[in-house]
Each structure stands twice: as C-alpha cells, then as structure tokens.
Amino acid sequence: MSTLPVTVLPIAATAKEIEEMQEVNKRAFGADPLIEFCFNRPNIPRTPKEEHIAKHLERMASPEWIFHKAVDASTPDGPMLGVAAWYIVENPHTTTQNIPWGDPTPEVHLECYDASLGVLRRWRQKHFEERDQPFVYMALLTVSPEAQRRGVGSALLREGLKEVDRRGWPAFIEASPFGLGLYKKFGWVETAKSTVNLKDFGGEDVECVAVALVRPAGAKEVKV
C-alpha cells in the first residue's frame, strides 16, 4: 500500500474529539482477542460514556499527558487516521505514575488482565524504580484499520519522540507482536513478555502474547 500524506496535530480537549479518538481505538483493537476479552466483557454494566469523557478531559488538562492525532494532510479537518497518547513519568516511585490510566473499570476481566498486561505493568514499575529513572510511557498508539501499514503509526511516533528526545529520557511501551517491527525500527528493544491462553479464564482456546519494550535514551530511527 502507498504511504499516506499525514499531518500530526494535538487532540483537542472536547467531547467530540475524545469520542472520535475512542472510536479509532475501538476499531483498531477490534481484532485483538486479548484486548477484547480483557476490556469488553459481555453482560457487564458499562462505565457511562460521560464518565469516560470526563476522565479524558481531566488527563488532557494535565501537563503529564500528550495526545496526538494523525489526519490526512490534504484534509486536516477530516477524520482521525490514528491516535497516540504519551505520559511523562518524572518520578517512577509514585504509584499513580505507574498506572496512568487509573484503576481498571468494572468491565475489565481482572484475572486475565493481571496475568497478561499486569505482568508488564509490574515489570515496568520495578525496572524504572530500581534505576530511579524518569521515563516517557507511550500509553497508546492506534491506527484505523484502513490506514494501517501506510506510515500513520510512524508519523505519530516521530512527533511524540521529539519530546522524549528533548528530555533525553528512555521510553516504554506495551505492544502486541503485530507492532514489534514498527517499534524496533524506532529503537525500542524487547525486555519482557507475557503469554496467556484465554481458555484459562473462561474464554476460547487462544494464546495471546504481550511484549514490553524499552527505547533507550538517545536511540535513533533505523532507516530502511
């Protein structure tokens, strides 16, 4: 597929932009069995949409958070093609810094989450606490299915990494194997991995892998 001409802009702190961001996330994660199983349990009361929006508005008001969207360069007022969220962790010893999205909401399958993404969260906390090292946590990178593999993720990474490199800090991300090639291109290195089978938690017989990656301070993009 051809590369899309992309412009990266801040996401505005409005309900409209937040809802569009959430729609991109939903479509991007739709095929991920781990995310679907952990975060979208059926027949469980959902957190009201207004509460989700209020939480995002609170995050956007904080200097610790950076939100970006990627749009078609020819139509900057057009739909979001992808979104990214970065979280600035100045003190790795602070518990809230290590759980930037907050405690899991009621619809989360806590046992499966704890055995998969929770493992990587605890690894991240231990790793940076032991080094007494501030870092930037890339909390989110999603691209609409029709725009994937067309340079949108790379554009979002380049923009966000400007702040990471300005600070001279390492960066952290949790990813599925699907995204490893992209992150390694930008200097991330695999550091930890968790593997679960959803059947052990009442789901289908599907093995799911999640990977933790650290981008050392000063890492460079690999040109290919």
PyMOL commands that set and color helices and strands:
alter all, ss='L'
color gray80, all
select helices_A, chain A and resi 15-29+33-39+49-60+95-98+110-115+117-130+145-147+152-167+177-185+198-201
alter helices_A, ss='H'
color red, helices_A
select strands_A, chain A and resi 6-10+65-72+82-89+135-143+171-175+189-197+207-215
alter strands_A, ss='S'
color yellow, strands_A
deselect
rebuild
show_as cartoon
